[in-house]
Amino acid sequence: MPLGGIPEKEFVNREEELCFLRRLAGLRRDGLAANVLLLGGRGSGKTELLKQLCREVFWEGREVVPFYYSFRTAALKSATFAKDYFTRFVKQYIAFVKKEPLLADDAGTPLRRLAPLLSSEGLQWLIDAADELEEHTDGGDLYGQVLSAISAPAAAAKRGGRPVLVMLDDFSASGRLYEARQGDSPGLVSLFEESMNNRLCPHIITGSPAAGLEAIFSDPALRRETERMRLLPLPEDAACDYFTGLLRKMQIPCERRAALLLAGRVRGNPLYLRNMAKAASKMKKKVFGEDDISECYCSDIAFGETAFYWTSVLAEGIPSRGLARTVLKLLMLRLDKPGMENAERLSRVLGVRDADLGTTLDLIEANGLGLCDDPVFDDFVRALFMKQIEGRSDDDIREALGKRFGEQTDDSRFEMVIPMTDQAELVAARAVEQIGRNLSLDQDLLNSIQLALVETCINAMEHSGSYERKIRLSVVSSAERLEIAIESPGRHFSLDSLKETPVEEKLAAGKKRGWGFTLIRKTMDDVRVERVNDRTRVTLVKNIRLVRDGKALK
Amino acid sequence: MSPSSFQVTSRLIDDVAIIYPRGYLNNLSGENIVSECARHAQAGVRKIIVNFRDTDLINSIGISFLLTVMEDLRDAGGTLCFSGMKKAHLDTFEMLGLTKYFLLFTDEDAALRALGGGQV
């Protein structure tokens, strides 16, 4: 039972979420809340939130029984899973009743040895439930076994008179529950329906990748009565305080500007911040200043806990070493040459057969590695590629990452939101004009970038069909390129769906519209269209070469 | 390029109408050009010059309206010329492969001369 977790004081900026989840049992009982599907990027603190909640509910009352179960360490063979799930539930239940956490953590004690204790606490019905499960097991009734186990919290809530707050972590793995061999029972997870529909038994479900969870919840049986809660990255000031606080505990004073820069670099991800603080400690830093950021960051990404974390994620999701190399090559190729999606070309560049490429792409998708939008993961991929594919030395890797880190720190990022109203695209165009002027971009180049941006905004406005009439833009400039991302809600489209018709044919057919994407493609060096949750993101890339004493030209 | 709000004005020299789109040529302003040209055409004008000297930006929808003007005028047996186009405008037309469909002139005088003093 996860009653540890990080100290409450260090768990910052999640008060609202925690407050809501703490009240979930009451709200759900009264029909004012649904089950919660907790979504967030890897390392955003989903598991930690559950741990904090579990600890609070365990110690701070007698009305709601917390039950935490992680599928990460669970056996996925359904018979073993059923026994494990049920046993853990019973142990956590009695631990709560007796307020003795050790009862939950004592994995070695068989369930029958707890019978006297259960009996003395008036929990005979838990012994009956255990007997029922055993009957199903002895009778070879797999369905009954799994259902009995999964329904135990709901049954306990009914019999015991106390709601049970079920917290299911790493739930994306539940889709892989199997009967005799992997993949033979894809629908077993839907057995959670009955338990989830019980209002005395609210479920909070989380895991990574988000795409895996969403896939499971595409099942209407589970989707019903479930609402989404998104855990966002820590905002800058909270991330800064968090990092500084961690270092303070390690007796390392930290310059605020350094903490802010690092927080920005890891986009407020608590896991990364914690790992970087540990890296600083391992490096025996006396003080953490701006000069230390690159060293700690690169070391952690390439050889530290962040490297270990991502290596584990890859190893877990991609069991074959051969495929893992192909996945790594493909991820690196996407970083180097974004937008290269043509299967034939990819097969050729990677030197793999079409079928292997398909498997590789599926693995990337299934593990949520394709749309990570995580610069730290990107740097990890670079480091791993240098190590495993190029065979470069540790010092080489550190140096290369350090160089890149220095270049990226010069990036400047602007973000804005424009309404989908007439001529709003001009506001975006003007903003980009000023950014271009700051970079001394050549006027012709700037005109073409503005035109592409205007066309992309118009396209988003015309085709989105969303009630949220807003377009989000971000402009990132570096010494090498200008990248503009335009995100719009609503109807999705892909470049493949846009067929380019020759001008003659178009004019002959009387079609006067449809020039926008031709202009965009011809103007920019790279155009990517991706689906990011419920939004379409079009990324326009222009390679530039800054000339310090004169104009910047392509 | 510093796109500003759109205005369209015109003047008549002999039998040639000269249209001055000013600012940002998009869907709304494109309609203004179409109606201004139509007004002259209804008055019997068959030679039109669109002078883009004060036009900041032409987007793809603006281009589609220019194609409409060209088609309408051609159907009426007239001629459409463009003048005063900035490099950015020309680049846009070039990229779309449209330059060959329009008569392009560096300035208004050249366009007027080409229209032969009123002879279609």
Interface residues (C-beta under 8 A of the other chain):
Chain A: D422 Q423 L426 A429 R430 E433 Q443 D444 L446 N447 S448 Q450 L451 V454 E455 I458 V503 L507 K512 R513 G514 W515 G516 T518 L519 K522 T523
Chain B: M1 S2 P3 S5 Y24 N26 L28 L57 N59 S60 I61 I63 S64 F65 L67 T68 K87 A88 D91 T92 M95 L96 G97 L98 Y101
